[in-house]
Amino acid sequence: MSMEQSRIDRINALARKAKAEGLTPAEEAERAQLRQEYLASVRRNLRAQLDNIYLVDEQGNKTKLKPKQ
């Protein structure tokens, strides 16, 4: 499940405003929270991709990719 486009647009709007004129403390807090949501979304998507990866050996046997310990 990816992050809603409207929330990504808000992150970008806050980034533009931060460069142009600076942010209020409330906007900085909102930006920090949105960034955390975005990072969590990226991690979930990456985990889902990794969970669907199989290694195939020379004989054609499929082995599910295991987490690194």
Backbone as CSV, one residue per row, in Angstrom:
resi,resn,N_x,N_y,N_z,CA_x,CA_y,CA_z,C_x,C_y,C_z
1,MET,0.857,-1.173,0.000,0.000,0.000,0.000,0.903,1.236,0.000
2,SER,0.753,2.035,-0.994,1.597,3.214,-1.072,0.878,4.415,-0.470
3,MET,1.638,5.434,-0.271,1.127,6.655,0.339,0.242,7.406,-0.664
4,GLU,-0.791,8.076,-0.164,-1.693,8.836,-1.022,-0.935,9.970,-1.718
5,GLN,-1.290,10.228,-2.955,-0.617,11.273,-3.725,-0.796,12.646,-3.084
6,SER,-1.956,12.892,-2.462,-2.194,14.194,-1.831,-1.208,14.445,-0.688
7,ARG,-0.839,13.375,0.037,0.122,13.528,1.134,1.528,13.768,0.587
8,ILE,1.867,13.119,-0.511,3.168,13.346,-1.148,3.228,14.780,-1.679
9,ASP,2.135,15.247,-2.266,2.077,16.629,-2.746,2.276,17.610,-1.592
10,ARG,1.706,17.297,-0.438,1.861,18.181,0.735,3.315,18.205,1.199
11,ILE,3.994,17.060,1.179,5.420,17.013,1.530,6.202,17.925,0.595
12,ASN,5.926,17.838,-0.693,6.628,18.658,-1.679,6.320,20.138,-1.493
13,ALA,5.075,20.474,-1.179,4.711,21.874,-0.953,5.448,22.433,0.259
14,LEU,5.540,21.627,1.316,6.267,22.075,2.508,7.757,22.226,2.218
15,ALA,8.309,21.355,1.390,9.727,21.457,1.033,9.991,22.736,0.250
16,ARG,9.107,23.050,-0.694,9.264,24.299,-1.462,9.159,25.517,-0.558
17,LYS,8.201,25.492,0.369,8.017,26.617,1.270,9.223,26.760,2.203
18,ALA,9.778,25.644,2.652,10.936,25.686,3.540,12.120,26.352,2.845
19,LYS,12.310,26.075,1.568,13.407,26.687,0.814,13.156,28.162,0.559
20,ALA,11.895,28.518,0.297,11.566,29.888,-0.097,11.511,30.838,1.100
21,GLU,10.770,30.454,2.134,10.538,31.410,3.216,10.660,30.833,4.613
22,GLY,10.803,29.540,4.741,10.884,28.913,6.059,9.521,28.402,6.504
23,LEU,9.543,27.566,7.518,8.322,26.945,8.017,8.045,27.378,9.450
24,THR,6.768,27.365,9.798,6.387,27.593,11.185,6.664,26.305,11.956
25,PRO,6.738,26.382,13.281,6.944,25.141,14.060,5.872,24.083,13.793
26,ALA,4.636,24.504,13.585,3.560,23.537,13.295,3.800,22.865,11.946
27,GLU,4.249,23.636,10.963,4.524,23.070,9.643,5.730,22.143,9.682
28,GLU,6.728,22.479,10.502,7.891,21.592,10.649,7.482,20.261,11.259
29,ALA,6.595,20.319,12.246,6.105,19.085,12.872,5.302,18.257,11.867
30,GLU,4.467,18.928,11.073,3.683,18.232,10.053,4.612,17.584,9.032
31,ARG,5.639,18.318,8.607,6.592,17.783,7.629,7.313,16.560,8.189
32,ALA,7.721,16.623,9.452,8.415,15.486,10.074,7.502,14.261,10.117
33,GLN,6.237,14.471,10.459,5.296,13.347,10.530,5.036,12.761,9.149
34,LEU,4.868,13.630,8.144,4.647,13.147,6.778,5.870,12.393,6.256
35,ARG,7.056,12.860,6.583,8.274,12.163,6.156,8.337,10.772,6.758
36,GLN,7.972,10.646,8.041,7.983,9.337,8.692,6.981,8.391,8.030
37,GLU,5.803,8.902,7.691,4.811,8.085,6.990,5.340,7.642,5.630
38,TYR,6.006,8.568,4.931,6.552,8.248,3.611,7.623,7.160,3.717
39,LEU,8.525,7.302,4.683,9.575,6.298,4.859,8.986,4.936,5.220
40,ALA,7.966,4.916,6.068,7.316,3.656,6.430,6.685,3.019,5.197
41,SER,6.100,3.835,4.336,5.493,3.328,3.104,6.548,2.728,2.178
42,VAL,7.669,3.407,2.041,8.757,2.897,1.193,9.271,1.577,1.741
43,ARG,9.437,1.499,3.054,9.927,0.251,3.669,8.935,-0.896,3.467
44,ARG,7.635,-0.614,3.617,6.612,-1.657,3.393,6.661,-2.162,1.958
45,ASN,6.771,-1.233,1.006,6.811,-1.622,-0.399,8.058,-2.448,-0.711
46,LEU,9.196,-2.054,-0.164,10.431,-2.809,-0.382,10.323,-4.199,0.225
47,ARG,9.771,-4.293,1.430,9.603,-5.596,2.093,8.698,-6.497,1.253
48,ALA,7.633,-5.942,0.695,6.713,-6.731,-0.139,7.431,-7.256,-1.382
49,GLN,8.281,-6.419,-1.976,9.046,-6.869,-3.147,10.016,-7.977,-2.768
50,LEU,10.717,-7.790,-1.655,11.690,-8.798,-1.234,11.013,-10.112,-0.850
51,ASP,9.820,-10.036,-0.305,9.089,-11.250,0.074,8.670,-12.064,-1.146
52,ASN,8.667,-11.462,-2.324,8.252,-12.165,-3.539,9.426,-12.525,-4.444
53,ILE,10.632,-12.512,-3.898,11.819,-12.858,-4.685,12.194,-14.318,-4.410
54,TYR,12.449,-15.043,-5.484,12.905,-16.420,-5.377,14.238,-16.552,-6.097
55,LEU,15.130,-17.350,-5.533,16.393,-17.669,-6.174,16.216,-18.981,-6.926
56,VAL,16.725,-19.046,-8.148,16.617,-20.255,-8.957,18.023,-20.795,-9.191
57,ASP,18.246,-22.060,-8.796,19.570,-22.647,-8.992,19.685,-23.268,-10.387
58,GLU,20.829,-23.913,-10.662,21.102,-24.467,-11.989,20.098,-25.539,-12.393
59,GLN,19.531,-26.264,-11.426,18.569,-27.320,-11.720,17.144,-26.781,-11.862
60,GLY,16.955,-25.493,-11.661,15.627,-24.901,-11.783,14.829,-24.909,-10.495
61,ASN,15.456,-25.276,-9.390,14.765,-25.275,-8.101,14.624,-23.858,-7.578
62,LYS,13.414,-23.523,-7.137,13.164,-22.195,-6.586,13.318,-22.226,-5.074
63,THR,14.007,-21.228,-4.542,14.174,-21.088,-3.104,13.786,-19.650,-2.728
64,LYS,12.938,-19.538,-1.750,12.509,-18.203,-1.311,13.689,-17.471,-0.655
65,LEU,13.824,-16.192,-0.965,14.870,-15.363,-0.382,14.621,-15.238,1.097
66,LYS,15.645,-15.496,1.921,15.493,-15.450,3.365,16.095,-14.161,3.919
67,PRO,15.526,-13.650,5.016,16.069,-12.426,5.626,17.490,-12.649,6.134
68,LYS,18.298,-11.614,6.030,19.656,-11.672,6.544,19.615,-11.610,8.060
69,GLN,20.443,-12.416,8.704,20.401,-12.467,10.172,21.438,-11.607,10.797
